Amino acid sequence: ENAGSYEYRVFTRKIKPLKLFEQNKSAAKLVKILLEVIHNGKHCEELEEYLSSNRVIYYYESIRQTLSAVIENNDESKELLKQFVDNVILNSKNEEVVKLALIMAQVLEVDNLEEILNIFSIHNSFMKSLNMQNIMGSFLLLFT
């Protein structure tokens, strides 16, 4: 499969999108796993496994909303999630986890977000993730 072609088919609705309640359910499950990883030191295998069958492109807006609600009054979780994002962006070889980290970076207001996005936009697969975020509200313009 060409890099980004799956995401393109989802984004252009050539693949059936999830219903809103399915998106919210998937996002809640994902964030629950993510919080277990950051708070309990669980290994990322469960997260990677979940993302392999529940790609973020299906429910990225629900992920953003769920994460926003979690970090709203929880500075400890916010800082741990920022550390997770930094670690993933620097070290992960799993594309879906990196895509999740890119979505999280926006919600967490990561300092060097524009630089991170510029680097990842070079690869077609991540470009599709970035394009979906651009469409969700002129993503890059918010951080320049």
C-alpha positions as CSV (number, residue, x, y, z in Angstrom):
1,E,0.0,0.0,0.0
2,N,1.3,3.5,-0.9
3,A,2.0,5.7,2.0
4,G,-1.1,7.7,3.0
5,S,-3.4,6.0,0.5
6,Y,-5.5,4.4,3.2
7,E,-5.9,7.7,5.0
8,Y,-6.8,9.3,1.8
9,R,-9.6,6.8,1.1
10,V,-11.0,7.3,4.7
11,F,-10.7,11.0,4.5
12,T,-12.5,11.2,1.1
13,R,-15.1,8.8,2.5
14,K,-14.3,6.0,0.1
15,I,-14.2,3.9,3.3
16,K,-17.3,4.1,5.4
17,P,-16.8,6.5,8.4
18,L,-17.7,5.5,12.0
19,K,-20.9,6.8,13.5
20,L,-20.4,9.5,16.1
21,F,-21.2,7.1,19.0
22,E,-18.6,4.6,17.6
23,Q,-16.0,7.4,17.4
24,N,-16.6,8.5,20.9
25,K,-16.5,4.9,22.2
26,S,-13.2,4.3,20.3
27,A,-11.7,7.5,21.6
28,A,-12.7,6.8,25.2
29,K,-11.1,3.3,25.0
30,L,-8.0,4.7,23.4
31,V,-7.6,7.5,26.0
32,K,-8.2,4.9,28.8
33,I,-5.3,2.7,27.4
34,L,-3.2,5.8,27.0
35,L,-3.7,6.9,30.6
36,E,-2.8,3.4,31.8
37,V,0.4,3.6,29.8
38,I,1.5,7.0,31.2
39,H,0.3,6.5,34.8
40,N,1.0,2.9,35.4
41,G,4.1,2.4,33.2
42,K,2.3,-0.1,31.0
43,H,4.1,-1.0,27.9
44,C,2.9,0.5,24.6
45,E,2.1,-2.9,23.1
46,E,-1.6,-2.7,24.1
47,L,-1.8,0.8,22.7
48,E,-0.1,-0.2,19.4
49,E,-2.4,-3.3,19.2
50,Y,-5.5,-1.1,19.7
51,L,-4.4,1.4,17.1
52,S,-3.6,-1.3,14.6
53,S,-7.3,-2.2,14.5
54,N,-8.7,1.3,15.3
55,R,-6.7,3.7,13.2
56,V,-6.9,7.3,14.5
57,I,-8.2,8.7,11.2
58,Y,-11.6,7.2,11.9
59,Y,-12.1,9.3,15.1
60,Y,-9.5,12.0,15.4
61,E,-11.9,14.7,16.4
62,S,-13.3,12.5,19.2
63,I,-9.7,11.9,20.3
64,R,-9.1,15.6,20.5
65,Q,-12.3,16.2,22.5
66,T,-11.7,13.4,24.9
67,L,-8.1,14.4,25.6
68,S,-9.1,18.0,26.1
69,A,-11.6,16.9,28.7
70,V,-9.0,14.7,30.5
71,I,-6.3,17.4,30.7
72,E,-8.6,20.3,31.4
73,N,-8.1,20.2,35.2
74,N,-5.3,17.6,35.4
75,D,-1.9,19.1,35.1
76,E,-0.1,15.8,36.1
77,S,-1.7,14.0,33.2
78,K,-1.0,16.8,30.9
79,E,2.7,16.8,31.7
80,L,2.9,13.0,31.4
81,L,1.1,13.1,28.1
82,K,3.5,15.8,26.8
83,Q,6.4,13.5,27.8
84,F,4.7,10.6,26.0
85,V,4.3,12.8,22.8
86,D,8.0,13.8,22.9
87,N,9.1,10.2,23.4
88,V,6.9,8.9,20.6
89,I,7.9,11.6,18.1
90,L,11.6,10.9,18.8
91,N,11.6,7.1,19.2
92,S,8.5,5.4,17.8
93,K,8.6,3.4,14.6
94,N,4.8,2.7,14.8
95,E,3.0,5.1,12.3
96,E,-0.3,5.0,14.1
97,V,1.2,5.8,17.5
98,V,3.1,8.7,15.8
99,K,-0.2,9.9,14.2
100,L,-1.8,9.8,17.6
101,A,1.1,11.8,19.1
102,L,0.7,14.5,16.3
103,I,-3.0,14.8,17.3
104,M,-2.1,14.9,20.9
105,A,0.6,17.6,20.3
106,Q,-2.1,20.0,19.1
107,V,-4.3,19.4,22.1
108,L,-1.4,19.6,24.6
109,E,0.0,22.8,22.9
110,V,3.5,21.4,22.5
111,D,6.0,24.2,22.2
112,N,7.7,23.2,19.0
113,L,4.6,22.0,17.2
114,E,5.2,23.8,13.9
115,E,8.7,22.4,13.6
116,I,7.4,18.9,14.3
117,L,4.6,19.2,11.7
118,N,7.0,20.5,9.1
119,I,9.3,17.5,9.6
120,F,6.5,14.9,9.5
121,S,4.7,16.5,6.5
122,I,7.6,15.2,4.3
123,H,6.1,11.7,4.5
124,N,2.9,11.1,2.6
125,S,1.3,9.0,5.4
126,F,1.8,11.7,7.9
127,M,0.9,14.4,5.4
128,K,-2.6,12.9,5.3
129,S,-2.9,13.1,9.1
130,L,-1.7,16.7,9.0
131,N,-4.1,17.6,6.1
132,M,-7.0,16.3,8.1
133,Q,-5.9,18.5,11.0
134,N,-5.6,21.5,8.6
135,I,-9.1,21.0,7.5
136,M,-10.3,20.8,11.1
137,G,-9.6,24.5,11.6
138,S,-6.6,25.7,9.7
139,F,-4.4,23.8,12.1
140,L,-1.0,25.3,11.1
141,L,-2.3,28.8,11.1
142,L,-3.2,28.5,14.8
143,F,0.4,27.9,15.7
144,T,2.4,30.2,13.4
